[in-house]
Amino acid sequence: MSTSKKYLSAFGILIFLIAVLSFFVSKTYEVHTDMELKAPANFVFNALNNVNHQSEWNTKATLDTTFKLICSGTSVGAGVSCDYSGTLYGNGVLRILNSQLNDSIILSDEQKSGKEIVFVYKLIAKDSINTMVKVHGKSTSGYIRNLWNFIHRWKLKKHIHQNLDNLKVFVNNRYKNKIYNGYQIKELTMNQRFFISYRSLVQIENIQQYYSQNISGLYQKAIEQNLTISGMPCGLFYTWDFDGGKVDMAAALPTLAEFNIMDTESVNIPSKPALMIEYKGESSKSAAAHYAMDEYMLDHRLEQLPPVIEEYLTDPAKEPDPAKWVTNIIYYVIPKK
């Protein structure tokens, strides 16, 4: 037998042995790890229970500058999913399979290649401000590739630890620094406030037009009545009907006391706790700031009381650059029952 045939024979035997060995080795691999986060358990739960937040803490998003997450409709709770794409990790779907605050959250990463990784996050509240996060990651590898599962396990454990490190920063920024979606949220107690207003049910696309037309009318009313205006003009927002495309709102001017003026509505808001964001830019593009308020209230178990106030501190006639317009967004709140 020639030397080349011996080599081919040996190589064939090696391939056969590898194939036989792969047949008996499990294709499933899994890892267990944990990390303590300095934040209440519900903060961690809310961060995990919103797929959209993975753009902030998922390692794929933090390491791939081309990473994009697309969520259609709600991104919160069991059954929701968001598509992702990127040059480094490819395309796939991030999904919440199950979520229970007092038990665990199960997330999945379904890659376009067909590979799926399932992550089980179990949250254990050590006390009111510290949470132990235990993570179980599980996936499968193909035939032959399962012989390198020890490498796959190492990579998966590294990925989970990076996720937890990022999650720690994300949650701490919210709990300690009160920063949501890039906005600093202030807690304060608002003094009693009075307004004269024009209130109506308005199509969402007509909000700016309704406000502009009616705030001018209110200023005219104030002049006619020799009424002192005690601050900047405001928009008051009571309820939103997104399905119907309408909002119950008012154009309003602050006054020193309650006044009943013909054809206007008097508003009296007692002193109570509130949240405030100083928003810069066009008010029509402030959705991210309002979402930040929603998420803050969810974390702190607060309930919003109408109306939401947008206090417009910049006169567009004097400052033409919308990027420099300043609006105080104010939410009155009470503890959720």
N, C-alpha and C positions, 0 to 999 in steps of 0.2 A: 504494500500500500504506500502510495506516494505521500510525501510530507503534506502537500496541500489537501489531500483527501483526509489525512489524519486531523488536520485543523478543522476542516468542514464537519467531520464527524463529531469532534469535540464540541464545536460550536452548536451543532444540532442537539447534542445531548444537554448542553447548558440551557438552550432555549426550552427544551422539553421540561427540564427540572424547574426552571423559572415558572413555566406555565402551570405545572402541577402544584408548585408551592403557592402560586397566586390563587389557585382554585380553593385551597384550604384556608387562606388568610381572609379575615373579614374585610369587607369593602367599607365598612362604617368606621369612622374615627370620631372621637369626641374629647373635649377638654373641660375641666372645671377650674374656675378661678374666682377671686372675689376682691373687692376693694371697699374701703370705708369712705363715704362722702360726708362732708360737713354741711348737710342740708336736711330738712325734714323729709320724711318718706314721700309725702304727697308731691313735693317739688320734683323729686326724682321720677315718680310715677308719671306726672304730667309731661315731663320732658320726653320720656320713652313712649308715652301713649299718643304722641302726635308725630306722624311720619315726617311731616314737613320740617320738624326740628333736626332731622338727621343731616340736613345740609349744614348744620352747625357743629355736630359732634361725630358723625360717622367718618372713620378714617379715610374712606374713599373720597369724601368731599374735601377733607382737609389736605390731602396729599395730591389731588388732581385738580389743577386750576380750571380744567375744562368741564368738570363735573356739573351736571345740571339735573335738578329734581323737578319733575312735573307732576303736580297733584290736581286732579279734576274733582271738584266738589270737596266734601269734608275730608280732612286728613287725620281725624281723631277717632280712636276707638277700634274695637275688634272688627275685622273684616275690611278695613280700608287699605288702600294701596296707592303707591306713587311710582311712576316710571322714572328711571334714571339713565343717564348716558355719560360717557366720558372716554377719552382716548386711552387712559391708563388702565382702567378696569373694564371697559366695554359697557354694554347695555344690560339692563335688567329691571327687576321690580322689587321694591321694598314693601313688605306687607306686615300688618299686625294680625296675627292669627288668633290671639286671645289676650284679654287684659282684665285683670281683677286686682283692685288696689290692695286688698289684704292677702293676696296670694302671689301671683306672678304675671309677667307680661311675656308673651311669646312672639318674637319677631322672626321674619324670614327674609333672606336675600336670595331671590330667584334669578340667577344669571341667564343670559340669552343662550349660553352654551348648553344649558340644561342642568348645570350644577346648582344645588340648593343648599344653603347653610341656614340652620335653625338655631336661634339664640333664645334661651330661657333666662329671663332676668327675675330673680327672686329678691324682694326688698324686705329687709328686716330692720325695723326701727329700734335702734339701740337706746335712744332717748328722744326728746322732742326736737333735737337739732342735729342728730347724727344717724346715718343710715348705712347699714351694711348691704352691699349689692353683691349677690352671688350669681355667677353667670355659668350656664352650661351651654357649650357650643357643640353642634353635631352636624356632620356632613358625610358624604360617601364619595369614594373614588372609583374609577373604572378598573376593569380587568388589567392586570399587570401593574398599573399605577398604584394599586393598593399595597404593593410591597414597599412603597415609600411613604406609608401612612405616618411613620414617625416624623417625617419632614412636614407633612401636611398638618399634623397636630401642632408642631412647633410654630408654623406660620399662623395657624388659627388662634393659638394662644397669644401670640404677639399682636395680632389684629384686635383681639378682644381687649387686651391691656391698653392699646392705643385708644380704642373706643372709650374705655372707662376714664382714661386720663383726660380726653376731650370733654366727656360728659361732666367730669368733675369741675372743669373750668366753666362750662356752660351753665351748670346749676348754681355754682358759687356766685357767678356774675349776677344771677337773678336774685338769689337769696340774700347775699351780703351787700351787693352794690345797687340792687333794685334797677338794673338795666335790662330792658326787654326790647328786642328788635332794634337795639341801638339807642333807645330812648330812656333817659333818666326819669323815673317816676317819683314824684314827691308826695308824701302824705301830709295833710294839713287839715285844719278846721276852718271852714269858710265862715265869715261873718254873715249875718242876715243880709239878703240882697233883694232889691226891688227893681222891677222893670215895667216899662210900658212896651206893648208888643202888638204886632199883627201876626196872627196864627192861622195856619191853614194846612190842609192835606195837599201835598205838592208832589208832582212827578219827580223822581230822583234826578232825571236829566235837567230839570228846570230849577234845581235848588239855588244856583248862583243868580239866575235871573230873578227869581222870586225875592231873594234876599236884597239884591241891589235896588229893585224897584220900591220895596216897602221900607227899607231903612231910610231912604230919602223922604218918604212920606212921614215917617216918625219924627225926623228932625224938624220938618215943617210944623207938625203938631206941637212939638216942644216950644218952638218959637212963638206960635200963636198963643200958647198958654203961659208964656214966661216961665217955662219949666227948666230947672237946672239939671243938666245931664252930668252924672257923677262918675263917668268912666267911659271906656271905649265901647263901640257897638258890638253886639253879640248875636250869634245864632243859637237858638234853643231847640234841641232835638228831643222829642218825646218818645216816639215809636217809629220803627222801621218795618216796612212790609216789602221785603225783597222780592217775594213771589209776585206781588201786585205792582211792584216798581214805584211805591209811594212812601213818603215820609211825612209824619206829623211834626211840623216845625214852626218856628216863629222867628221873625226878625225882631230884635229887641234892643232897647236903650236903657241903661241903668239909671235909676233915679235915687234921690236921697230918702224918699219915703214912698208909701203906697198912694198912687193917684188914680182916680177913675176918670178917664177922659173919653168922651164920646167916640165910638168907632174903634177904640183900641181895647186891648185886654191887659188888665193889671196882673202882674206876677209878683208873688211874695214867697221867697225861699228862705226858710228859717236857717239859723246857724247849725251846721252839722259837718261831720267828717267828710273829706273829699280826697281825691287823687288828682294830680295835675301833671301834664306834660307840656313843656315849652317846645312847640313845633315850629320849624322854619321851612317855608315853602308855600306853595299854593294849597289852600285848604281842601281843594277838590282832590288832592293827591295825598291826603293824610290817612288813608286806610291803614297803613302799617302801624301808625301811632294808636289808632283805635283798637287794632288787634292786640297791641302791646297791653293796653288797658284790660282787655278781656282776659288775657293770659295771667296778668298780675292778680286780677280778682279771683281767678280760678285757683292759683297757688295759695292765696291768702284767705280763701273761703269767704269772699265778700260778694255782696249783691248790689247791683247798680240801681239807684233811684233816679227816675227822670226829674228834670230834663238833663241831658248832656249839654254842657255849655261850651261853645267855641267863642272865645273872646279875642277879637281881631285888634291887635296892638299896632298894626302898621297901616297907614293910609296909602293905598296904591297910587293915589294922585301925586303923593310926595316922593314915593319910592317905587320907581318903575320896574325894578328887578325883583321878580317873584321869589327868587332864592333867598332874599333878605326879609321877606314878610314873616312876621312872628305872630303866632296864635297860641294862646293858652287853652289847652283842651282840659276841661274839668269834668270829673265824674263824681257825683255824690254817692256814698256807699254806706252800707250797714253790714254787719256780720250775717252770713247766710245761716238760715235756720236749719 
